[in-house]
Amino acid sequence: MRETWFHYTQCTTQQAEELMAEYRRRGIKVERSLNSDYITWTVSALLPEVNKPPRPSRRWQHRVWR
């Protein structure tokens, strides 16, 4: 399966730490780098790609609408 990097830009330190902890809990490779403003972070996660589009959520659909 092919994997590509997904980037979260302009994260605060707390947001970056929470994202990294969640991805590491799932066993996904994750990296963090300081942005040029020396305040915010960019978090990058190596995520798998799929060929199929995501399924639409049926949670908010009424049975009559189907």
C-alpha positions, 0 to 999 in steps of 0.5 A: 500500500502506498503511503504519503505525508499529510501535513498539519500546519500552524499548530500550537505546541499543545496541538502538535503534542496531542496529534503526535500522541494520537498518531503514535498510539495508532503506530503511524510514523509522525514528525514535527518541525518548527515553522519559520515564525518560531512559534507554531509547528508543522506536524507530518504523518505518514498515512496510507492511501486508498484507491476508493473514495470515503463512504458517505456517513449514514449517521445523519440520514433518515430512513425515508431519504434512502 
